[in-house]
Amino acid sequence: MKKFLITAVFILLVVGTALCVNKIQDSRSGSDASEAQALGTQTIYPAESPGLAPLESAQAESMIVRDKPMALEAVLFLGRNREVAQEMLNREYMAGRLIIPSAGINVALFTDGPGEDEAEVRQDICDREDSAAFFTDGLGMLIADHNNQSFSVLGQVQTGDKAVLLRGHSIVTLQCSLVDDGYNYGKGILDGDGYYFTSYEDYVCYTCKEDWNNVLVVCFTILDEDYVI
């Protein structure tokens, strides 16, 4: 009889412990479910919660996804960039505008125009007022103009100077990385060691010195690019 009572008490203890454990697990599961439900009310993408107003959806999304900060230069030239976008609609083949504040350079960039070959096209572009040739040699981008027009003060640019390339749809922030003499052999601009400047610099501005073969070269590297919607 004594053994029977001991066995019964043991069984009751095991059953009671199991019930307590199950109750604790149920309580935790309910808490987790409530937490998950609460988290689920935060909308990451507006399409997932059509019940939210557009402004609320945008605010909820902005909490999760943030664009990079716009460059200070881009902010300062937002208004001017809008004007350039309109100007590009009215001037055929215009691709943007280069502004170098430190030297007072402000010139429209063109990619095409009248001429039977590329040399004639670029010559025609440079011959016009407020017009610089904007093209690639297959490695990088070049900007050319006459030394008696917009690039008459190109020599005033110093390393470290900032510039902006206004493209209408974007604003490219540049910084002068090199000022040097170059050699124009008709198909590209070479440095003193025979390397293309465009092989190691992002943008290369140049203008003639004593003749078209010997040129002043001012190179820029890209600091940032901000797309404008």
MARLO-378370 format. One record per atom (N, C-alpha, C): x, y, z. Coordinates in steps of 0.02 Angstrom, whole numbers, padded with zeros to 5 digits, always signed. Layout:
MARLO-378370
XYZ ...
END
This chain:
MARLO-378370
+00041-00060+00000 +00000+00000+00000 +00043+00063+00000 +00096+00060+00040 +00141+00117+00044 +00174+00131-00023 +00195+00076-00057 +00226+00084-00124 +00176+00113-00173 +00113+00093-00167 +00061+00118-00213 +00052+00194-00204 +00050+00217-00141 +00042+00289-00128 +00101+00329-00155 +00161+00302-00144 +00221+00337-00169 +00219+00343-00245 +00200+00288-00278 +00195+00288-00352 +00143+00338-00376 +00085+00342-00343 +00032+00388-00362 +00055+00460-00355 +00089+00475-00300 +00114+00544-00289 +00164+00563-00343 +00209+00517-00361 +00258+00530-00413 +00226+00545-00480 +00173+00505-00497 +00137+00516-00560 +00104+00584-00561 +00073+00602-00504 +00041+00668-00500 +00091+00725-00509 +00150+00718-00480 +00202+00769-00488 +00224+00776-00560 +00233+00718-00595 +00254+00721-00666 +00201+00754-00708 +00137+00736-00697 +00082+00765-00737 +00077+00840-00723 +00083+00860-00660 +00078+00931-00642 +00134+00971-00674 +00195+00943-00673 +00252+00978-00704 +00241+00987-00778 +00216+00936-00811 +00203+00939-00883 +00152+00993-00900 +00099+00997-00859 +00047+01048-00870 +00075+01118-00862 +00117+01127-00812 +00148+01193-00802 +00192+01214-00860 +00232+01166-00884 +00275+01181-00942 +00235+01200-01003 +00181+01162-01017 +00138+01178-01074 +00107+01247-01068 +00087+01265-01006 +00056+01330-00995 +00106+01386-01009 +00168+01376-00986 +00221+01427-00998 +00235+01435-01072 +00239+01378-01108 +00252+01381-01180 +00196+01416-01217 +00134+01401-01197 +00076+01434-01229 +00078+01508-01217 +00097+01528-01156 +00101+01599-01139 +00153+01634-01181 +00212+01602-01190 +00266+01631-01231 +00246+01636-01304 +00213+01584-01328 +00192+01583-01399 +00143+01639-01412 +00096+01650-01364 +00048+01704-01373 +00082+01771-01373 +00133+01780-01330 +00171+01842-01328 +00208+01854-01393 +00241+01800-01419 +00277+01806-01483 +00230+01824-01539 +00171+01793-01540 +00123+01807-01594 +00101+01879-01592 +00089+01905-01530 +00067+01974-01524 +00122+02021-01547 +00185+02004-01528 +00241+02046-01549 +00249+02045-01624 +00241+01986-01655 +00246+01981-01727 +00191+02020-01761 +00132+02018-01732 +00077+02055-01760 +00090+02130-01756 +00118+02152-01699 +00133+02223-01691 +00186+02245-01741 +00237+02204-01751 +00289+02220-01799 +00260+02220-01870 +00212+02177-01882 +00183+02171-01948 +00145+02233-01969 +00126+02275-01921 +00089+02335-01939 +00134+02389-01967 +00200+02382-01963 +00246+02431-01992 +00254+02416-02066 +00233+02463-02108 +00235+02452-02180 +00304+02471-02207 +00334+02423-02242 +00397+02437-02275 +00386+02461-02346 +00342+02430-02381 +00326+02451-02449 +00252+02467-02453 +00233+02523-02483 +00163+02544-02486 +00119+02491-02515 +00142+02452-02563 +00101+02403-02598 +00078+02347-02551 +00114+02336-02496 +00097+02282-02450 +00040+02301-02404 +00024+02366-02398 -00029+02389-02353 -00070+02443-02387 -00116+02424-02432 -00154+02474-02470 -00198+02516-02427 -00209+02496-02363 -00253+02534-02320 -00222+02599-02296 -00156+02605-02299 -00122+02666-02276 -00130+02722-02326 -00135+02782-02301 -00136+02840-02346 -00069+02847-02378 -00064+02877-02439 +00000+02883-02474 +00055+02915-02432 +00037+02969-02395 +00087+03003-02354 +00113+02958-02300 +00067+02921-02267 +00088+02875-02214 +00132+02820-02241 +00115+02795-02300 +00155+02743-02332 +00225+02768-02347 +00228+02829-02373 +00294+02858-02390 +00336+02868-02328 +00304+02891-02274 +00341+02901-02212 +00366+02835-02184 +00323+02784-02187 +00343+02718-02162 +00400+02690-02203 +00396+02699-02269 +00450+02673-02312 +00514+02711-02301 +00510+02777-02290 +00571+02816-02280 +00608+02797-02217 +00572+02766-02170 +00605+02743-02109 +00650+02683-02123 +00636+02647-02176 +00674+02587-02192 +00726+02600-02246 +00707+02638-02298 +00751+02650-02355 +00769+02723-02358 +00832+02740-02357 +00854+02810-02362 +00904+02817-02418 +00895+02868-02460 +00943+02883-02512 +01004+02916-02480 +01061+02916-02516 +01120+02949-02491 +01109+03024-02489 +01142+03059-02445 +01135+03132-02442 +01160+03163-02507 +01125+03215-02530 +01145+03250-02591 +01206+03293-02577 +01252+03294-02625 +01313+03334-02617 +01294+03407-02610 +01332+03444-02570 +01318+03515-02558 +01317+03554-02624 +01365+03539-02667 +01368+03574-02732 +01304+03561-02772 +01280+03499-02769 +01219+03483-02806 +01159+03522-02779 +01155+03529-02714 +01101+03567-02683 +01103+03640-02706 +01163+03668-02707 +01171+03738-02726 +01154+03751-02799 +01161+03699-02841 +01149+03708-02913 +01084+03676-02937 +01039+03659-02892 +00976+03628-02912 +00936+03673-02958 +00930+03736-02939 +00893+03784-02980 +00924+03794-03048 +00990+03802-03049 +01026+03811-03112 +01019+03749-03156 +01019+03691-03125 +01012+03629-03163 +00945+03625-03198 +00893+03649-03165 +00826+03650-03196 +00826+03695-03258 +00862+03751-03253 +00867+03796-03311 +00905+03762-03368 +00957+03725-03350 +00995+03689-03401 +00953+03636-03435 +00911+03602-03397 +00867+03551-03425 +00821+03582-03478 +00796+03642-03464 +00753+03677-03512 +00794+03700-03572 +00854+03724-03559 +00898+03748-03612 +00915+03691-03660 +00924+03631-03633 +00942+03574-03675 +00886+03556-03724 +00824+03573-03706 +00768+03560-03750 +00768+03608-03810 +00798+03666-03800 +00796+03718-03852 +00860+03722-03894 +00913+03688-03871 +00976+03690-03909 +00995+03619-03930 +00992+03607-03994 +01004+03540-04021 +01073+03514-04003 +01076+03451-03984 +01137+03415-03966 +01170+03439-03902 +01138+03484-03865 +01167+03506-03801 +01160+03449-03751 +01216+03435-03715 +01217+03379-03668 +01226+03400-03596 +01229+03466-03584 +01238+03490-03516 +01277+03554-03514 +01302+03569-03454 +01340+03631-03445 +01393+03620-03392 +01454+03642-03407 +01510+03638-03360 +01519+03705-03326 +01521+03703-03259 +01532+03764-03221 +01591+03753-03173 +01641+03797-03179 +01699+03795-03134 +01701+03863-03100 +01670+03869-03041 +01663+03935-03008 +01729+03971-02996 +01782+03936-02977 +01845+03969-02959 +01875+04007-03017 +01861+03986-03079 +01889+04020-03138 +01836+04058-03176 +01774+04054-03154 +01720+04089-03189 +01701+04057-03255 +01715+03993-03261 +01698+03957-03323 +01627+03931-03319 +01588+03944-03371 +01519+03923-03376 +01504+03913-03450 +01504+03851-03473 +01498+03839-03545 +01453+03780-03559 +01413+03787-03612 +01369+03733-03633 +01409+03679-03670 +01388+03617-03662 +01424+03561-03692 +01382+03530-03747 +01415+03515-03804 +01380+03487-03861 +01415+03424-03885 +01375+03376-03907 +01402+03312-03929 +01404+03304-04004 +01368+03347-04040 +01363+03339-04113 +01347+03406-04145 +01351+03407-04212 +01337+03467-04250 +01356+03457-04323 +01356+03512-04362 +01372+03506-04433 +01445+03485-04444 +01457+03448-04498 +01525+03426-04514 +01526+03358-04547 +01575+03346-04589 +01579+03283-04625 +01613+03228-04584 +01654+03247-04536 +01686+03198-04492 +01690+03226-04421 +01716+03187-04375 +01718+03206-04305 +01760+03270-04294 +01815+03276-04331 +01858+03334-04323 +01821+03398-04342 +01784+03396-04397 +01746+03455-04419 +01689+03471-04370 +01657+03418-04345 +01603+03429-04297 +01629+03465-04235 +01684+03441-04207 +01712+03471-04147 +01737+03541-04159 +01765+03552-04218 +01789+03619-04236 +01730+03668-04239 +01675+03645-04270 +01616+03688-04276 +01588+03704-04207 +01586+03654-04162 +01560+03665-04095 +01602+03717-04058 +01668+03709-04060 +01713+03755-04025 +01712+03825-04054 +01698+03831-04119 +01697+03897-04151 +01638+03939-04128 +01585+03907-04104 +01526+03944-04083 +01534+03972-04012 +01497+04026-03998 +01498+04056-03932 +01462+04010-03882 +01485+04011-03820 +01454+03971-03767 +01443+03900-03791 +01497+03869-03813 +01491+03802-03843 +01558+03766-03839 +01560+03710-03803 +01620+03668-03798 +01604+03598-03822 +01653+03566-03854 +01644+03498-03879 +01649+03449-03821 +01601+03403-03819 +01597+03354-03765 +01595+03285-03797 +01649+03246-03789 +01654+03183-03826 +01698+03134-03788 +01701+03073-03814 +01743+03021-03783 +01795+02996-03833 +01852+02976-03807 +01903+02946-03849 +01903+02870-03841 +01851+02845-03809 +01846+02773-03796 +01869+02752-03728 +01903+02798-03693 +01927+02784-03626 +01892+02827-03573 +01881+02889-03590 +01851+02936-03543 +01819+02993-03581 +01799+03045-03544 +01765+03102-03574 +01812+03162-03580 +01807+03196-03637 +01847+03256-03649 +01802+03315-03662 +01826+03374-03642 +01790+03437-03654 +01841+03486-03683 +01825+03511-03744 +01872+03555-03779 +01839+03620-03799 +01878+03674-03794 +01855+03740-03818 +01916+03782-03834 +01904+03838-03871 +01959+03882-03891 +01987+03920-03831 +02051+03939-03836 +02083+03977-03782 +02066+04051-03783 +02025+04072-03831 +02002+04142-03832 +01927+04147-03819 +01898+04091-03795 +01827+04091-03778 +01819+04067-03706 +01776+04019-03695 +01762+03998-03626 +01823+03971-03589 +01870+03941-03626 +01929+03912-03593 +01989+03960-03593 +01976+04024-03603 +02030+04073-03600 +02058+04078-03529 +02018+04058-03479 +02040+04061-03409 +02049+03991-03380 +02054+03941-03423 +02063+03873-03398 +02126+03866-03356 +02177+03906-03373 +02240+03903-03336 +02234+03928-03264 +02179+03960-03246 +02169+03984-03178 +02145+03928-03130 +02123+03873-03159 +02099+03818-03118 +02159+03784-03083 +02151+03769-03019 +02203+03738-02980 +02178+03671-02952 +02225+03628-02937 +02206+03563-02908 +02168+03575-02842 +02115+03537-02834 +02072+03545-02775 +02011+03586-02789 +02011+03626-02843 +01952+03666-02860 +01893+03621-02877 +01833+03642-02857 +01773+03604-02872 +01741+03628-02937 +01703+03584-02968 +01665+03600-03028 +01601+03559-03028 +01553+03579-03068 +01492+03539-03075 +01476+03530-03148 +01450+03473-03163 +01427+03457-03231 +01351+03449-03225 +01315+03498-03252 +01242+03498-03249 +01215+03462-03310 +01181+03405-03299 +01157+03365-03355 +01080+03366-03362 +01046+03405-03321 +00974+03405-03323 +00945+03350-03280 +00960+03288-03297 +00937+03231-03259 +00982+03216-03199 +01041+03247-03198 +01087+03234-03143 +01135+03292-03135 +01168+03293-03077 +01220+03343-03063 +01282+03304-03041 +01336+03312-03079 +01398+03277-03064 +01445+03327-03030 +01467+03310-02970 +01515+03352-02934 +01586+03328-02948 +01628+03375-02970 +01697+03359-02990 +01747+03396-02947 +01808+03371-02948 +01863+03406-02915 +01925+03400-02958 +01959+03457-02967 +02020+03457-03008 +02074+03415-02975 +02100+03367-03014 +02150+03322-02987 +02219+03332-03019 +02221+03368-03076 +02285+03375-03111 +02281+03433-03161 +02334+03473-03163 +02343+03525-03214 +02410+03511-03247 +02410+03504-03313 +02471+03482-03347 +02471+03505-03419 +02527+03496-03452 +02532+03506-03524 +02521+03439-03558 +02489+03441-03616 +02475+03379-03652 +02490+03386-03726 +02487+03329-03759 +02499+03329-03831 +02437+03300-03866 +02409+03340-03911 +02351+03319-03950 +02374+03294-04018 +02367+03229-04029 +02388+03203-04094 +02329+03189-04140 +02271+03215-04121 +02212+03210-04164 +02163+03157-04142 +02187+03106-04106 +02142+03053-04084 +02141+03044-04008 +02173+03090-03975 +02174+03086-03902 +02227+03134-03874 +02226+03143-03809 +02272+03188-03775 +02320+03147-03733 +02385+03152-03746 +02435+03112-03712 +02474+03154-03661 +02495+03121-03607 +02538+03155-03559 +02611+03148-03580 +02656+03172-03537 +02727+03172-03554 +02756+03102-03562 +02724+03051-03534 +02748+02983-03539 +02713+02943-03595 +02670+02978-03632 +02636+02945-03688 +02572+02909-03668 +02547+02920-03607 +02484+02890-03586 +02426+02937-03599 +02368+02908-03615 +02308+02949-03622 +02288+02975-03553 +02273+03040-03550 +02249+03068-03487 +02184+03033-03465 +02144+03015-03513 +02079+02983-03498 +02087+02912-03472 +02148+02885-03473 +02157+02817-03447 +02162+02818-03371 +02171+02878-03341 +02175+02880-03268 +02138+02940-03238 +02103+02979-03279 +02062+03034-03253 +01992+03029-03282 +01942+03052-03244 +01872+03045-03265 +01853+03094-03321 +01868+03158-03311 +01852+03209-03360 +01915+03249-03375 +01927+03263-03440 +01986+03298-03462 +01965+03359-03502 +01979+03419-03476 +01967+03481-03513 +02033+03503-03544 +02029+03528-03605 +02092+03551-03636 +02078+03607-03685 +02131+03647-03697 +02127+03701-03745 +02197+03712-03774 +02200+03741-03834 +02264+03750-03869 +02309+03799-03832 +02374+03788-03838 +02423+03837-03814 +02451+03874-03875 +02515+03862-03893 +02542+03896-03952 +02516+03867-04018 +02494+03805-04017 +02463+03774-04076 +02416+03719-04052 +02381+03686-04100 +02330+03637-04080 +02359+03572-04054 +02423+03559-04069 +02455+03498-04044 +02474+03504-03970 +02496+03563-03951 +02516+03574-03881 +02459+03606-03843 +02436+03572-03792 +02375+03594-03758 +02384+03597-03682 +02344+03641-03652 +02339+03644-03580 +02285+03595-03558 +02300+03554-03510 +02254+03501-03488 +02236+03512-03414 +02172+03510-03401 +02147+03514-03332 +02101+03454-03322 +02121+03410-03276 +02084+03348-03265 +02041+03351-03201 +01985+03317-03204 +01939+03315-03147 +01922+03243-03131 +01914+03229-03067 +01890+03165-03044 +01819+03174-03017 +01778+03122-03021 +01709+03125-02997 +01707+03116-02921 +01677+03164-02888 +01667+03158-02816 +01599+03127-02800 +01549+03145-02840 +01481+03121-02826 +01438+03133-02888 +01383+03096-02891 +01333+03108-02943 +01264+03099-02913 +01225+03152-02918 +01157+03153-02890 +01107+03157-02946 +01062+03107-02949 +01010+03106-03000 +00951+03147-02977 +00925+03188-03022 +00871+03234-03007 +00808+03210-03042 +00755+03197-03003 +00692+03175-03031 +00644+03233-03038 
END
